[in-house]
Amino acid sequence: MKDVRFALIGGGFMGKAHSIALASYPMYVWPTDSYPVREVMVEATDDLADEAQKRFGFNRKSTDWQGVVNDPSIDVIDIVLPNAMHYEVVMAALAAGTHVICEKPLAMTLQQGAAMAELANKKGLINQTGFNWRLTPAIQQARKLVDEGVLGEIRSIRSHWIGEFFADPTIPLVWRFEKALAGSGALGDLGSHAIDFARFMCGDFDQVSGMQSTYVTERDKLDGSGKGVVDVDDMTSFIAKFKSGATGYVECSWASPGRKTFAGFELYGSQGSIIFDWERMTEFQLYEADAAGDRQGYKTVHVGPPHPGGQHFWPIAGYQIGYADTKVLQFADFFATLEGRQEKAQTDFADGLYCMKVEHAVANSIASRSWQSIH
Ligand SMILES: NC(=O)c1ccc[n+]([C@@H]2O[C@H](COP(=O)([O-])OP(=O)(O)OC[C@H]3O[C@@H](n4cnc5c(N)ncnc54)[C@H](O)[C@@H]3O)[C@@H](O)[C@H]2O)c1
């Protein structure tokens, strides 16, 4: 077993999820050839670094990400920073010859995303984008059923990530509401997962046509100097055609009261369908059209050891797993690549870049009021 030393850059919301997963990894994925070590916690200020180091159980702390990416004792740079910082830190880490994990959305521009994917490949370094949601065993099982032909020919998908958490206009102007820092709003934050679900089930996109709204157009600035403009979307939806001929509807919102984590999809094929809702993430509904007419209907499949990734957790279906556990699965995918058991991470930078291409095509279709192709 080999120690794999991680530097985690950013100790906010996702810093917590990544840290829990790094800590619990060997408790679930055992035996393992790779043993993650929480080596350095990097935060923006001394106080934040101190707090995050203690809270998330890292050996060391730093406020100097440039120094850390050039530290030869670090094996993996794991980036959980605001979107506008991804590019600079990823490029520096790759230039230093370190494997990189980066949260989604991968970058701010397509040029940045392409440069990140290209440099990672050129250097032969493992690269992974944070599409942990698709690694959920129920979603992986849905894809397995698609591959096995259980649903027949895939005809359409309704894919969504809808929540209410930014409906409140008193929430201040954090980085997520500023285009210069986030790139986009609900589209990049939540839509990236809904797009990834749709592509995972239906294959590559052909064309998209979208619409979007911003409901809360200004918010209190963090420094108390009055109101600032919100220049990102609260809601984006789009219709899509896939290269396979399937069609889709993708919707994302962070301002839809009543919805907590309404993330998932309805997938329809010629022989059946699957409904998955993240709020009940350890089950899915399966309809098989060849059931006897007097017994037709959706059945609930409870996810457990027989399903992809489920074997790592508990021996009995129905014991449940949670959000941070999907990050355990993301690290399992990363280590499978590091250990040479697969050629590339299932959700590598190329996937992050592809998702950005769809997001940009959606934004262009809204600006031009036209269908846009994805190349
Ligand atoms: N995969 C998922 O499910 C998921 C969920 C939420 C967020 N994300 C992504 O994760 C990333 C981070 O989001 P978040 O919710 O954790 O944001 P956050 O604002 O909670 O955390 C970002 C952290 O980065 C720190 N930071 C800022 N500048 C820094 C610097 N120079 N050096 C070190 N640290 C610095 C901040 O102090 C903050 O603690 C975003 O790209 C977001 O889109 C992914």
The ligand as an SDF file (V2000), in Angstrom:
LIG
                    3D

 44 48  0  0  0  0  0  0  0  0999 V2000
  -19.2940   18.6070   -7.2700 N   0  0  0  0  0  0  0  0  0  0  0  0
  -20.1450   19.1990   -6.4670 C   0  0  0  0  0  0  0  0  0  0  0  0
  -21.1090   18.5850   -6.0070 O   0  0  0  0  0  0  0  0  0  0  0  0
  -19.9560   20.6430   -6.1020 C   0  0  0  0  0  0  0  0  0  0  0  0
  -20.7880   21.2150   -5.1370 C   0  0  0  0  0  0  0  0  0  0  0  0
  -20.5490   22.5390   -4.7640 C   0  0  0  0  0  0  0  0  0  0  0  0
  -19.5230   23.2440   -5.3370 C   0  0  0  0  0  0  0  0  0  0  0  0
  -18.7540   22.6600   -6.2910 N   0  0  0  0  0  0  0  0  0  0  0  0
  -17.6390   23.4230   -6.9010 C   0  0  0  0  0  0  0  0  0  0  0  0
  -16.5600   23.4820   -5.9510 O   0  0  0  0  0  0  0  0  0  0  0  0
  -15.8520   24.7210   -6.0820 C   0  0  0  0  0  0  0  0  0  0  0  0
  -15.8070   25.4120   -4.7330 C   0  0  0  0  0  0  0  0  0  0  0  0
  -17.1360   25.6460   -4.3090 O   0  0  0  0  0  0  0  0  0  0  0  0
  -17.4920   25.8060   -2.7590 P   0  0  0  0  0  0  0  0  0  0  0  0
  -18.9520   25.6120   -2.6640 O   0  0  0  0  0  0  0  0  0  0  0  0
  -16.5980   24.9470   -1.9080 O   0  0  0  0  0  0  0  0  0  0  0  0
  -17.1140   27.3430   -2.5400 O   0  0  0  0  0  0  0  0  0  0  0  0
  -16.8060   28.0660   -1.1670 P   0  0  0  0  0  0  0  0  0  0  0  0
  -16.9480   29.5150   -1.4260 O   0  0  0  0  0  0  0  0  0  0  0  0
  -17.6110   27.4470   -0.0550 O   0  0  0  0  0  0  0  0  0  0  0  0
  -15.2940   27.6830   -0.8900 O   0  0  0  0  0  0  0  0  0  0  0  0
  -14.2160   28.2030   -1.6350 C   0  0  0  0  0  0  0  0  0  0  0  0
  -13.0490   28.3390   -0.6710 C   0  0  0  0  0  0  0  0  0  0  0  0
  -11.9010   28.7670   -1.3860 O   0  0  0  0  0  0  0  0  0  0  0  0
  -11.1640   29.5890   -0.5150 C   0  0  0  0  0  0  0  0  0  0  0  0
  -10.1890   30.4120   -1.2330 N   0  0  0  0  0  0  0  0  0  0  0  0
  -10.4020   31.5550   -1.9390 C   0  0  0  0  0  0  0  0  0  0  0  0
   -9.2430   32.0540   -2.4010 N   0  0  0  0  0  0  0  0  0  0  0  0
   -8.2690   31.1980   -2.0030 C   0  0  0  0  0  0  0  0  0  0  0  0
   -6.8690   31.1410   -2.1660 C   0  0  0  0  0  0  0  0  0  0  0  0
   -6.2070   32.0890   -2.8460 N   0  0  0  0  0  0  0  0  0  0  0  0
   -6.1800   30.1010   -1.6200 N   0  0  0  0  0  0  0  0  0  0  0  0
   -6.8150   29.1370   -0.9390 C   0  0  0  0  0  0  0  0  0  0  0  0
   -8.1500   29.1410   -0.7220 N   0  0  0  0  0  0  0  0  0  0  0  0
   -8.8630   30.1540   -1.2550 C   0  0  0  0  0  0  0  0  0  0  0  0
  -12.2340   30.4310    0.1760 C   0  0  0  0  0  0  0  0  0  0  0  0
  -11.7580   31.0460    1.3460 O   0  0  0  0  0  0  0  0  0  0  0  0
  -13.3120   29.3910    0.4160 C   0  0  0  0  0  0  0  0  0  0  0  0
  -13.2120   28.7860    1.6950 O   0  0  0  0  0  0  0  0  0  0  0  0
  -16.5950   25.5110   -7.1630 C   0  0  0  0  0  0  0  0  0  0  0  0
  -15.9420   25.3440   -8.3850 O   0  0  0  0  0  0  0  0  0  0  0  0
  -17.9760   24.8670   -7.2100 C   0  0  0  0  0  0  0  0  0  0  0  0
  -18.6120   24.9730   -8.4620 O   0  0  0  0  0  0  0  0  0  0  0  0
  -18.9220   21.3780   -6.6640 C   0  0  0  0  0  0  0  0  0  0  0  0
  1  2  1  0
  2  3  2  0
  2  4  1  0
  4  5  1  0
  4 44  2  0
  5  6  2  0
  6  7  1  0
  7  8  2  0
  8  9  1  0
  8 44  1  0
  9 10  1  0
  9 42  1  0
 10 11  1  0
 11 12  1  0
 11 40  1  0
 12 13  1  0
 13 14  1  0
 14 15  2  0
 14 16  1  0
 14 17  1  0
 17 18  1  0
 18 19  2  0
 18 20  1  0
 18 21  1  0
 21 22  1  0
 22 23  1  0
 23 24  1  0
 23 38  1  0
 24 25  1  0
 25 26  1  0
 25 36  1  0
 26 27  1  0
 26 35  1  0
 27 28  2  0
 28 29  1  0
 29 30  1  0
 29 35  2  0
 30 31  1  0
 30 32  2  0
 32 33  1  0
 33 34  2  0
 34 35  1  0
 36 37  1  0
 36 38  1  0
 38 39  1  0
 40 41  1  0
 40 42  1  0
 42 43  1  0
M  CHG  2   8   1  16  -1
M  END
$$$$
